[in-house]
Amino acid sequence: MRWNRVLNVVNCHAEGEVGNVVTGGVFDVPGKSMFDKMMYLEEHLDELRKICLFEPRGSANQSVNFILPPTDPRAQMGYVIAESTEYPAMSGSNTICVATVLLETGILPMTEPVTNLVLESPAGLIGVRCECSNGKVTKVQFTNQPAFANHLDRHIEVEGVGTLLVDVGYGGMTYVLVDAQALGFGITPDEARELCELGQRIKTAAAEQLPSPHPLNPLIKGITQTEFVLPLRRESGVLKSRNTVIVSPGRCDRSPCGTGTSARLAVMHAKGQIQVGETFVHESIIGSLFESRIESVTQVGPYAAVVPVVAGQAWISAISQVGVDPSDRFPTGFTLSDTWLEAVDDKLIKSRL
């Protein structure tokens, strides 16, 4: 074996969504903030994302997190999230994976029954409360950066569908939220492929017709995700609903999606459907759950915003090394539209910047 690049990877999933964590092989990258480091990885070291996520080493249903030294002295660790076609400023399921890996592998010390952390994401500082028992992280609760509604009850035109009523919300990524029931979906596993194909069309149409720049950081992308949602219901005084997020280039998020939950909380609050402190349980397409609430309200530029708190659990599934042989004809991997829906290449990545 003769590898010219080696990455130590802890495989992990949060409520079904894979968010592997690179714990060795990437020591640091230039940047005065974690957002700067994210941009450096995207612009100068994007082969690391491809090595981890593209075939034959990776697969379409994965994200990867690069652990880096924090730039803010208040944080114990920093991390950059990389997905199939973009580097999001924040991801809830990935944050849950990162916190779990940091504690369960001993990179950061675990204190039972609760370990409190501050992690630095590209979106900013994320407060994390980890419940721990017998060396296992049994629950990760994170306080997200503020989320807000960009557009409420707007109409877009979608090829093959016609006029569609949608909302747009930011929760660390920007989502177009769509009523799944109005389109005949129950958000069940057998509908996943059809949801993905339609979700990609909706996402493209919404991004073109409803510009949604972040008011404080123009480098944060606009709409890159479709979130199909079912109506709210109240059971024993608790608000509940089911959703699935379509992650580019076309797959369902296996978890209830932390930033998608945050965006939905912002939209719900803007519509008067949820109050500060009220519990909201979000269910994924595979039945896994995130529990959430609005901690407080605030302002982001011209938008009324909320501070979301989201909780779930993650599990380590493997520890591995990923390497590249210098003679490998696919050093940064490849994608095919049979499993990726859209074949991913550099042009696709740049089109989303």
C-alpha positions as YAML, in Angstrom:
chain: A
units: angstrom
residues:
- id: 1
  name: MET
  ca: [0.00, 0.00, 0.00]
- id: 2
  name: ARG
  ca: [1.39, 3.42, -0.98]
- id: 3
  name: TRP
  ca: [-0.89, 6.34, -0.18]
- id: 4
  name: ASN
  ca: [0.11, 9.93, -0.83]
- id: 5
  name: ARG
  ca: [-2.77, 11.25, 1.31]
- id: 6
  name: VAL
  ca: [-4.28, 9.71, 4.43]
- id: 7
  name: LEU
  ca: [-7.33, 10.90, 6.38]
- id: 8
  name: ASN
  ca: [-8.46, 9.42, 9.70]
- id: 9
  name: VAL
  ca: [-12.24, 9.27, 9.70]
- id: 10
  name: VAL
  ca: [-14.78, 8.46, 12.40]
- id: 11
  name: ASN
  ca: [-17.98, 7.29, 10.74]
- id: 12
  name: CYS
  ca: [-21.07, 8.62, 12.51]
- id: 13
  name: HIS
  ca: [-24.76, 9.19, 11.91]
- id: 14
  name: ALA
  ca: [-27.32, 11.40, 13.62]
- id: 15
  name: GLU
  ca: [-30.80, 9.88, 13.57]
- id: 16
  name: GLY
  ca: [-29.90, 8.12, 10.30]
- id: 17
  name: GLU
  ca: [-28.07, 10.95, 8.50]
- id: 18
  name: VAL
  ca: [-24.38, 10.18, 7.94]
- id: 19
  name: GLY
  ca: [-22.03, 12.95, 9.06]
- id: 20
  name: ASN
  ca: [-18.54, 11.45, 9.13]
- id: 21
  name: VAL
  ca: [-15.83, 13.33, 11.01]
- id: 22
  name: VAL
  ca: [-12.23, 13.72, 9.83]
- id: 23
  name: THR
  ca: [-10.13, 13.68, 12.99]
- id: 24
  name: GLY
  ca: [-6.67, 13.40, 11.41]
- id: 25
  name: GLY
  ca: [-4.87, 14.36, 8.21]
- id: 26
  name: VAL
  ca: [-6.16, 17.95, 8.02]
- id: 27
  name: PHE
  ca: [-4.42, 19.92, 10.76]
- id: 28
  name: ASP
  ca: [-5.52, 23.46, 9.90]
- id: 29
  name: VAL
  ca: [-6.17, 25.76, 6.96]
- id: 30
  name: PRO
  ca: [-5.72, 29.54, 6.62]
- id: 31
  name: GLY
  ca: [-8.47, 31.87, 7.77]
- id: 32
  name: LYS
  ca: [-9.27, 34.43, 10.47]
- id: 33
  name: SER
  ca: [-12.68, 32.86, 11.10]
- id: 34
  name: MET
  ca: [-14.24, 29.44, 10.57]
- id: 35
  name: PHE
  ca: [-16.17, 30.92, 7.65]
- id: 36
  name: ASP
  ca: [-12.83, 31.99, 6.11]
- id: 37
  name: LYS
  ca: [-11.49, 28.46, 6.64]
- id: 38
  name: MET
  ca: [-14.59, 27.05, 4.95]
- id: 39
  name: MET
  ca: [-14.02, 29.31, 1.95]
- id: 40
  name: TYR
  ca: [-10.36, 28.28, 1.79]
- id: 41
  name: LEU
  ca: [-11.31, 24.60, 1.74]
- id: 42
  name: GLU
  ca: [-13.89, 25.24, -0.96]
- id: 43
  name: GLU
  ca: [-11.57, 27.29, -3.16]
- id: 44
  name: HIS
  ca: [-8.20, 25.60, -2.62]
- id: 45
  name: LEU
  ca: [-8.66, 22.13, -1.08]
- id: 46
  name: ASP
  ca: [-11.95, 20.92, -2.50]
- id: 47
  name: GLU
  ca: [-10.31, 17.60, -3.38]
- id: 48
  name: LEU
  ca: [-10.64, 16.68, 0.31]
- id: 49
  name: ARG
  ca: [-14.42, 16.84, 0.07]
- id: 50
  name: LYS
  ca: [-14.39, 14.80, -3.13]
- id: 51
  name: ILE
  ca: [-12.06, 12.17, -1.68]
- id: 52
  name: CYS
  ca: [-14.39, 11.68, 1.28]
- id: 53
  name: LEU
  ca: [-17.76, 11.91, -0.47]
- id: 54
  name: PHE
  ca: [-17.42, 10.92, -4.11]
- id: 55
  name: GLU
  ca: [-17.29, 7.32, -5.29]
- id: 56
  name: PRO
  ca: [-15.45, 4.97, -4.95]
- id: 57
  name: ARG
  ca: [-14.53, 6.07, -1.38]
- id: 58
  name: GLY
  ca: [-17.78, 7.79, -0.48]
- id: 59
  name: SER
  ca: [-21.43, 7.72, -1.48]
- id: 60
  name: ALA
  ca: [-24.35, 10.05, -2.20]
- id: 61
  name: ASN
  ca: [-25.88, 9.72, 1.28]
- id: 62
  name: GLN
  ca: [-22.97, 11.21, 3.24]
- id: 63
  name: SER
  ca: [-21.60, 14.48, 4.53]
- id: 64
  name: VAL
  ca: [-18.19, 15.02, 6.07]
- id: 65
  name: ASN
  ca: [-16.87, 17.33, 8.79]
- id: 66
  name: PHE
  ca: [-13.31, 18.62, 9.05]
- id: 67
  name: ILE
  ca: [-12.23, 19.26, 12.65]
- id: 68
  name: LEU
  ca: [-10.06, 22.39, 12.85]
- id: 69
  name: PRO
  ca: [-8.63, 24.59, 15.61]
- id: 70
  name: PRO
  ca: [-11.09, 27.34, 16.55]
- id: 71
  name: THR
  ca: [-10.39, 30.98, 15.78]
- id: 72
  name: ASP
  ca: [-12.61, 32.23, 18.63]
- id: 73
  name: PRO
  ca: [-11.08, 31.70, 22.11]
- id: 74
  name: ARG
  ca: [-14.54, 30.93, 23.52]
- id: 75
  name: ALA
  ca: [-14.75, 27.72, 21.45]
- id: 76
  name: GLN
  ca: [-13.14, 24.38, 22.31]
- id: 77
  name: MET
  ca: [-13.08, 23.21, 18.67]
- id: 78
  name: GLY
  ca: [-14.01, 24.33, 15.18]
- id: 79
  name: TYR
  ca: [-15.44, 22.40, 12.27]
- id: 80
  name: VAL
  ca: [-16.28, 22.86, 8.59]
- id: 81
  name: ILE
  ca: [-19.16, 20.91, 7.05]
- id: 82
  name: ALA
  ca: [-18.94, 19.62, 3.48]
- id: 83
  name: GLU
  ca: [-21.86, 18.14, 1.58]
- id: 84
  name: SER
  ca: [-22.17, 16.67, -1.91]
- id: 85
  name: THR
  ca: [-22.42, 19.99, -3.73]
- id: 86
  name: GLU
  ca: [-21.77, 22.71, -1.17]
- id: 87
  name: TYR
  ca: [-20.18, 23.83, 2.08]
- id: 88
  name: PRO
  ca: [-23.09, 24.95, 4.30]
- id: 89
  name: ALA
  ca: [-22.52, 27.53, 7.01]
- id: 90
  name: MET
  ca: [-24.27, 25.24, 9.49]
- id: 91
  name: SER
  ca: [-25.77, 21.76, 9.75]
- id: 92
  name: GLY
  ca: [-27.62, 20.39, 12.75]
- id: 93
  name: SER
  ca: [-27.15, 16.67, 12.16]
- id: 94
  name: ASN
  ca: [-23.47, 17.23, 11.43]
- id: 95
  name: THR
  ca: [-23.08, 19.29, 14.61]
- id: 96
  name: ILE
  ca: [-24.61, 16.42, 16.60]
- id: 97
  name: CYS
  ca: [-22.15, 14.01, 14.94]
- id: 98
  name: VAL
  ca: [-19.16, 16.28, 15.61]
- id: 99
  name: ALA
  ca: [-20.00, 16.74, 19.30]
- id: 100
  name: THR
  ca: [-20.52, 13.00, 19.74]
- id: 101
  name: VAL
  ca: [-17.23, 12.10, 18.06]
- id: 102
  name: LEU
  ca: [-15.25, 14.73, 19.98]
- id: 103
  name: LEU
  ca: [-16.44, 13.34, 23.32]
- id: 104
  name: GLU
  ca: [-16.68, 9.61, 22.66]
- id: 105
  name: THR
  ca: [-13.19, 9.41, 21.11]
- id: 106
  name: GLY
  ca: [-11.62, 11.48, 23.89]
- id: 107
  name: ILE
  ca: [-10.57, 14.41, 21.71]
- id: 108
  name: LEU
  ca: [-12.37, 16.59, 24.24]
- id: 109
  name: PRO
  ca: [-12.98, 15.44, 27.84]
- id: 110
  name: MET
  ca: [-16.39, 14.04, 28.71]
- id: 111
  name: THR
  ca: [-18.04, 14.93, 32.00]
- id: 112
  name: GLU
  ca: [-21.05, 12.93, 33.12]
- id: 113
  name: PRO
  ca: [-23.96, 13.49, 33.31]
- id: 114
  name: VAL
  ca: [-23.65, 16.68, 31.19]
- id: 115
  name: THR
  ca: [-20.82, 18.12, 29.12]
- id: 116
  name: ASN
  ca: [-21.22, 21.66, 27.82]
- id: 117
  name: LEU
  ca: [-19.26, 22.69, 24.74]
- id: 118
  name: VAL
  ca: [-18.90, 25.72, 22.52]
- id: 119
  name: LEU
  ca: [-18.11, 24.79, 18.93]
- id: 120
  name: GLU
  ca: [-17.20, 27.22, 16.15]
- id: 121
  name: SER
  ca: [-19.07, 26.60, 12.92]
- id: 122
  name: PRO
  ca: [-18.80, 28.76, 9.80]
- id: 123
  name: ALA
  ca: [-22.15, 30.28, 10.85]
- id: 124
  name: GLY
  ca: [-20.74, 31.30, 14.24]
- id: 125
  name: LEU
  ca: [-20.52, 29.91, 17.76]
- id: 126
  name: ILE
  ca: [-22.80, 27.00, 18.59]
- id: 127
  name: GLY
  ca: [-23.53, 26.19, 22.23]
- id: 128
  name: VAL
  ca: [-23.88, 22.44, 22.76]
- id: 129
  name: ARG
  ca: [-25.25, 20.54, 25.75]
- id: 130
  name: CYS
  ca: [-24.38, 16.83, 25.72]
- id: 131
  name: GLU
  ca: [-26.05, 14.36, 28.04]
- id: 132
  name: CYS
  ca: [-23.60, 11.53, 28.77]
- id: 133
  name: SER
  ca: [-23.81, 8.16, 30.50]
- id: 134
  name: ASN
  ca: [-21.22, 5.35, 30.75]
- id: 135
  name: GLY
  ca: [-19.01, 6.96, 28.13]
- id: 136
  name: LYS
  ca: [-21.86, 7.40, 25.64]
- id: 137
  name: VAL
  ca: [-23.37, 10.69, 24.46]
- id: 138
  name: THR
  ca: [-27.08, 9.98, 24.78]
- id: 139
  name: LYS
  ca: [-28.40, 13.36, 23.65]
- id: 140
  name: VAL
  ca: [-26.94, 16.42, 21.93]
- id: 141
  name: GLN
  ca: [-28.79, 19.70, 22.21]
- id: 142
  name: PHE
  ca: [-27.42, 22.68, 20.30]
- id: 143
  name: THR
  ca: [-28.39, 26.34, 20.27]
- id: 144
  name: ASN
  ca: [-28.27, 27.47, 16.66]
- id: 145
  name: GLN
  ca: [-27.44, 30.85, 15.25]
- id: 146
  name: PRO
  ca: [-30.61, 32.93, 14.57]
- id: 147
  name: ALA
  ca: [-33.07, 31.70, 11.96]
- id: 148
  name: PHE
  ca: [-35.54, 33.83, 10.01]
- id: 149
  name: ALA
  ca: [-38.22, 33.73, 7.33]
- id: 150
  name: ASN
  ca: [-37.20, 35.32, 4.03]
- id: 151
  name: HIS
  ca: [-40.56, 34.91, 2.23]
- id: 152
  name: LEU
  ca: [-44.02, 33.84, 3.39]
- id: 153
  name: ASP
  ca: [-46.87, 32.53, 1.22]
- id: 154
  name: ARG
  ca: [-45.23, 33.26, -2.12]
- id: 155
  name: HIS
  ca: [-46.15, 31.74, -5.47]
- id: 156
  name: ILE
  ca: [-43.58, 30.23, -7.82]
- id: 157
  name: GLU
  ca: [-43.93, 28.54, -11.18]
- id: 158
  name: VAL
  ca: [-42.50, 25.03, -11.35]
- id: 159
  name: GLU
  ca: [-42.06, 23.04, -14.53]
- id: 160
  name: GLY
  ca: [-44.48, 20.12, -14.63]
- id: 161
  name: VAL
  ca: [-46.37, 21.38, -11.56]
- id: 162
  name: GLY
  ca: [-47.61, 24.87, -12.31]
- id: 163
  name: THR
  ca: [-48.14, 27.47, -9.60]
- id: 164
  name: LEU
  ca: [-46.96, 26.43, -6.15]
- id: 165
  name: LEU
  ca: [-47.37, 28.20, -2.79]
- id: 166
  name: VAL
  ca: [-44.16, 28.18, -0.75]
- id: 167
  name: ASP
  ca: [-42.29, 29.77, 2.14]
- id: 168
  name: VAL
  ca: [-38.56, 30.45, 2.37]
- id: 169
  name: GLY
  ca: [-36.58, 30.29, 5.61]
- id: 170
  name: TYR
  ca: [-32.94, 30.39, 6.74]
- id: 171
  name: GLY
  ca: [-31.70, 28.17, 9.56]
- id: 172
  name: GLY
  ca: [-28.02, 27.84, 8.67]
- id: 173
  name: MET
  ca: [-28.92, 26.97, 5.07]
- id: 174
  name: THR
  ca: [-31.76, 28.51, 3.06]
- id: 175
  name: TYR
  ca: [-34.83, 26.35, 2.41]
- id: 176
  name: VAL
  ca: [-37.91, 26.57, 0.24]
- id: 177
  name: LEU
  ca: [-40.69, 24.98, 2.31]
- id: 178
  name: VAL
  ca: [-43.45, 23.15, 0.45]
- id: 179
  name: ASP
  ca: [-46.70, 21.53, 1.62]
- id: 180
  name: ALA
  ca: [-46.15, 17.86, 0.74]
- id: 181
  name: GLN
  ca: [-49.78, 16.92, 1.32]
- id: 182
  name: ALA
  ca: [-50.97, 19.47, -1.26]
- id: 183
  name: LEU
  ca: [-48.83, 17.62, -3.81]
- id: 184
  name: GLY
  ca: [-50.18, 14.22, -2.81]
- id: 185
  name: PHE
  ca: [-47.23, 13.05, -0.69]
- id: 186
  name: GLY
  ca: [-47.26, 11.44, 2.74]
- id: 187
  name: ILE
  ca: [-43.43, 11.63, 3.06]
- id: 188
  name: THR
  ca: [-42.97, 7.86, 3.18]
- id: 189
  name: PRO
  ca: [-39.86, 5.88, 2.19]
- id: 190
  name: ASP
  ca: [-41.44, 4.58, -1.03]
- id: 191
  name: GLU
  ca: [-41.90, 8.19, -2.23]
- id: 192
  name: ALA
  ca: [-38.24, 9.15, -1.78]
- id: 193
  name: ARG
  ca: [-37.16, 9.09, -5.43]
- id: 194
  name: GLU
  ca: [-40.19, 11.05, -6.63]
- id: 195
  name: LEU
  ca: [-39.71, 13.58, -3.81]
- id: 196
  name: CYS
  ca: [-36.08, 14.03, -4.82]
- id: 197
  name: GLU
  ca: [-36.84, 14.59, -8.50]
- id: 198
  name: LEU
  ca: [-39.59, 17.09, -7.78]
- id: 199
  name: GLY
  ca: [-37.63, 18.72, -4.98]
- id: 200
  name: GLN
  ca: [-34.75, 19.51, -7.31]
- id: 201
  name: ARG
  ca: [-37.11, 21.22, -9.77]
- id: 202
  name: ILE
  ca: [-38.77, 23.21, -6.98]
- id: 203
  name: LYS
  ca: [-35.39, 24.25, -5.59]
- id: 204
  name: THR
  ca: [-34.19, 25.52, -8.96]
- id: 205
  name: ALA
  ca: [-37.41, 27.45, -9.59]
- id: 206
  name: ALA
  ca: [-37.48, 28.99, -6.12]
- id: 207
  name: ALA
  ca: [-33.83, 30.06, -6.29]
- id: 208
  name: GLU
  ca: [-34.51, 31.85, -9.58]
- id: 209
  name: GLN
  ca: [-37.82, 33.44, -8.61]
- id: 210
  name: LEU
  ca: [-37.30, 34.24, -4.91]
- id: 211
  name: PRO
  ca: [-33.83, 35.71, -4.34]
- id: 212
  name: SER
  ca: [-32.93, 35.12, -0.68]
- id: 213
  name: PRO
  ca: [-29.51, 36.58, 0.15]
- id: 214
  name: HIS
  ca: [-28.37, 36.52, 3.75]
- id: 215
  name: PRO
  ca: [-28.67, 40.10, 5.04]
- id: 216
  name: LEU
  ca: [-25.35, 40.06, 6.94]
- id: 217
  name: ASN
  ca: [-23.16, 37.79, 4.80]
- id: 218
  name: PRO
  ca: [-23.60, 37.87, 1.01]
- id: 219
  name: LEU
  ca: [-21.29, 34.85, 0.66]
- id: 220
  name: ILE
  ca: [-23.88, 32.59, 2.31]
- id: 221
  name: LYS
  ca: [-25.79, 30.99, -0.53]
- id: 222
  name: GLY
  ca: [-29.48, 31.53, -1.21]
- id: 223
  name: ILE
  ca: [-31.95, 28.66, -1.65]
- id: 224
  name: THR
  ca: [-30.13, 25.34, -1.96]
- id: 225
  name: GLN
  ca: [-32.60, 22.97, -0.28]
- id: 226
  name: THR
  ca: [-36.24, 21.97, -0.64]
- id: 227
  name: GLU
  ca: [-38.07, 21.01, 2.54]
- id: 228
  name: PHE
  ca: [-41.30, 19.07, 2.10]
- id: 229
  name: VAL
  ca: [-43.50, 19.36, 5.19]
- id: 230
  name: LEU
  ca: [-46.74, 17.82, 6.40]
- id: 231
  name: PRO
  ca: [-49.33, 19.84, 8.39]
- id: 232
  name: LEU
  ca: [-48.77, 20.54, 12.05]
- id: 233
  name: ARG
  ca: [-50.64, 18.43, 14.57]
- id: 234
  name: ARG
  ca: [-50.89, 18.67, 18.34]
- id: 235
  name: GLU
  ca: [-50.59, 15.53, 20.46]
- id: 236
  name: SER
  ca: [-50.75, 15.76, 24.26]
- id: 237
  name: GLY
  ca: [-50.01, 19.47, 24.01]
- id: 238
  name: VAL
  ca: [-46.89, 19.00, 21.84]
- id: 239
  name: LEU
  ca: [-46.61, 20.27, 18.27]
- id: 240
  name: LYS
  ca: [-45.47, 17.61, 15.81]
- id: 241
  name: SER
  ca: [-44.94, 17.22, 12.09]
- id: 242
  name: ARG
  ca: [-43.10, 15.14, 9.49]
- id: 243
  name: ASN
  ca: [-40.68, 16.46, 6.88]
- id: 244
  name: THR
  ca: [-37.96, 15.56, 4.47]
- id: 245
  name: VAL
  ca: [-35.25, 17.80, 3.06]
- id: 246
  name: ILE
  ca: [-33.96, 17.19, -0.46]
- id: 247
  name: VAL
  ca: [-30.18, 17.49, -0.33]
- id: 248
  name: SER
  ca: [-28.48, 18.31, -3.64]
- id: 249
  name: PRO
  ca: [-27.81, 16.68, -6.02]
- id: 250
  name: GLY
  ca: [-30.98, 14.76, -5.17]
- id: 251
  name: ARG
  ca: [-31.45, 12.63, -2.06]
- id: 252
  name: CYS
  ca: [-33.54, 12.73, 1.09]
- id: 253
  name: ASP
  ca: [-31.98, 13.80, 4.37]
- id: 254
  name: ARG
  ca: [-32.33, 10.72, 6.57]
- id: 255
  name: SER
  ca: [-32.61, 12.81, 9.74]
- id: 256
  name: PRO
  ca: [-35.31, 15.41, 10.54]
- id: 257
  name: CYS
  ca: [-32.63, 18.00, 9.56]
- id: 258
  name: GLY
  ca: [-31.43, 20.46, 12.19]
- id: 259
  name: THR
  ca: [-31.11, 23.57, 10.04]
- id: 260
  name: GLY
  ca: [-34.31, 22.63, 8.23]
- id: 261
  name: THR
  ca: [-36.03, 22.37, 11.61]
- id: 262
  name: SER
  ca: [-34.58, 25.78, 12.52]
- id: 263
  name: ALA
  ca: [-35.86, 27.33, 9.29]
- id: 264
  name: ARG
  ca: [-39.29, 25.79, 9.86]
- id: 265
  name: LEU
  ca: [-39.40, 27.15, 13.42]
- id: 266
  name: ALA
  ca: [-38.71, 30.63, 12.02]
- id: 267
  name: VAL
  ca: [-41.49, 30.30, 9.45]
- id: 268
  name: MET
  ca: [-43.90, 28.85, 12.02]
- id: 269
  name: HIS
  ca: [-43.18, 31.70, 14.44]
- id: 270
  name: ALA
  ca: [-43.63, 34.30, 11.71]
- id: 271
  name: LYS
  ca: [-47.06, 32.78, 10.99]
- id: 272
  name: GLY
  ca: [-48.06, 32.66, 14.66]
- id: 273
  name: GLN
  ca: [-48.09, 28.86, 14.75]
- id: 274
  name: ILE
  ca: [-45.61, 28.42, 17.63]
- id: 275
  name: GLN
  ca: [-44.63, 30.43, 20.68]
- id: 276
  name: VAL
  ca: [-41.27, 30.91, 22.38]
- id: 277
  name: GLY
  ca: [-40.49, 27.90, 24.59]
- id: 278
  name: GLU
  ca: [-43.06, 25.61, 22.99]
- id: 279
  name: THR
  ca: [-41.82, 22.13, 22.06]
- id: 280
  name: PHE
  ca: [-41.85, 21.07, 18.42]
- id: 281
  name: VAL
  ca: [-41.02, 17.47, 17.47]
- id: 282
  name: HIS
  ca: [-39.88, 17.02, 13.87]
- id: 283
  name: GLU
  ca: [-39.97, 13.55, 12.28]
- id: 284
  name: SER
  ca: [-37.90, 12.38, 9.32]
- id: 285
  name: ILE
  ca: [-38.89, 10.25, 6.34]
- id: 286
  name: ILE
  ca: [-37.52, 7.18, 8.18]
- id: 287
  name: GLY
  ca: [-39.29, 8.00, 11.46]
- id: 288
  name: SER
  ca: [-36.36, 9.41, 13.46]
- id: 289
  name: LEU
  ca: [-36.97, 12.47, 15.64]
- id: 290
  name: PHE
  ca: [-35.48, 15.84, 16.59]
- id: 291
  name: GLU
  ca: [-36.95, 17.76, 19.51]
- id: 292
  name: SER
  ca: [-36.81, 21.54, 19.20]
- id: 293
  name: ARG
  ca: [-38.02, 24.84, 20.54]
- id: 294
  name: ILE
  ca: [-37.52, 28.58, 20.13]
- id: 295
  name: GLU
  ca: [-35.25, 29.85, 22.89]
- id: 296
  name: SER
  ca: [-35.77, 33.56, 22.21]
- id: 297
  name: VAL
  ca: [-36.46, 36.12, 19.52]
- id: 298
  name: THR
  ca: [-34.01, 38.55, 17.97]
- id: 299
  name: GLN
  ca: [-33.33, 40.51, 14.79]
- id: 300
  name: VAL
  ca: [-31.09, 39.71, 11.81]
- id: 301
  name: GLY
  ca: [-30.79, 42.76, 9.57]
- id: 302
  name: PRO
  ca: [-34.35, 43.58, 8.44]
- id: 303
  name: TYR
  ca: [-35.74, 40.20, 9.51]
- id: 304
  name: ALA
  ca: [-37.44, 39.26, 12.76]
- id: 305
  name: ALA
  ca: [-35.58, 36.12, 13.83]
- id: 306
  name: VAL
  ca: [-35.68, 33.31, 16.36]
- id: 307
  name: VAL
  ca: [-32.94, 31.46, 18.24]
- id: 308
  name: PRO
  ca: [-33.64, 27.73, 17.77]
- id: 309
  name: VAL
  ca: [-32.64, 24.89, 20.09]
- id: 310
  name: VAL
  ca: [-32.58, 21.42, 18.49]
- id: 311
  name: ALA
  ca: [-31.77, 18.05, 20.06]
- id: 312
  name: GLY
  ca: [-31.07, 14.53, 18.81]
- id: 313
  name: GLN
  ca: [-28.61, 11.66, 19.15]
- id: 314
  name: ALA
  ca: [-25.73, 10.28, 17.10]
- id: 315
  name: TRP
  ca: [-23.94, 6.94, 16.95]
- id: 316
  name: ILE
  ca: [-20.40, 6.08, 15.88]
- id: 317
  name: SER
  ca: [-20.50, 3.24, 13.35]
- id: 318
  name: ALA
  ca: [-16.85, 2.77, 12.30]
- id: 319
  name: ILE
  ca: [-13.34, 4.18, 12.49]
- id: 320
  name: SER
  ca: [-11.40, 4.11, 9.27]
- id: 321
  name: GLN
  ca: [-8.61, 5.56, 7.17]
- id: 322
  name: VAL
  ca: [-9.26, 6.97, 3.72]
- id: 323
  name: GLY
  ca: [-6.33, 7.14, 1.34]
- id: 324
  name: VAL
  ca: [-5.34, 7.82, -2.24]
- id: 325
  name: ASP
  ca: [-2.85, 5.69, -4.13]
- id: 326
  name: PRO
  ca: [-0.81, 7.87, -6.55]
- id: 327
  name: SER
  ca: [-1.62, 5.46, -9.39]
- id: 328
  name: ASP
  ca: [-5.40, 5.53, -8.75]
- id: 329
  name: ARG
  ca: [-7.13, 6.75, -11.92]
- id: 330
  name: PHE
  ca: [-9.88, 8.30, -9.73]
- id: 331
  name: PRO
  ca: [-7.89, 10.26, -7.13]
- id: 332
  name: THR
  ca: [-10.79, 12.60, -6.32]
- id: 333
  name: GLY
  ca: [-13.56, 10.18, -7.24]
- id: 334
  name: PHE
  ca: [-16.53, 10.38, -9.57]
- id: 335
  name: THR
  ca: [-20.34, 10.49, -9.54]
- id: 336
  name: LEU
  ca: [-23.01, 8.90, -11.74]
- id: 337
  name: SER
  ca: [-26.60, 10.03, -12.18]
- id: 338
  name: ASP
  ca: [-27.92, 6.54, -11.45]
- id: 339
  name: THR
  ca: [-27.47, 7.13, -7.72]
- id: 340
  name: TRP
  ca: [-26.67, 10.85, -7.49]
- id: 341
  name: LEU
  ca: [-29.70, 11.93, -9.63]
- id: 342
  name: GLU
  ca: [-27.41, 14.58, -11.11]
- id: 343
  name: ALA
  ca: [-23.80, 13.81, -11.93]
- id: 344
  name: VAL
  ca: [-21.76, 16.26, -9.85]
- id: 345
  name: ASP
  ca: [-18.80, 18.11, -11.35]
- id: 346
  name: ASP
  ca: [-16.94, 21.35, -10.83]
- id: 347
  name: LYS
  ca: [-19.38, 23.28, -13.02]
- id: 348
  name: LEU
  ca: [-22.28, 22.18, -10.82]
- id: 349
  name: ILE
  ca: [-20.42, 23.27, -7.69]
- id: 350
  name: LYS
  ca: [-19.56, 26.68, -9.15]
- id: 351
  name: SER
  ca: [-23.16, 27.21, -10.30]
- id: 352
  name: ARG
  ca: [-24.23, 27.11, -6.68]
- id: 353
  name: LEU
  ca: [-21.73, 29.67, -5.40]
...
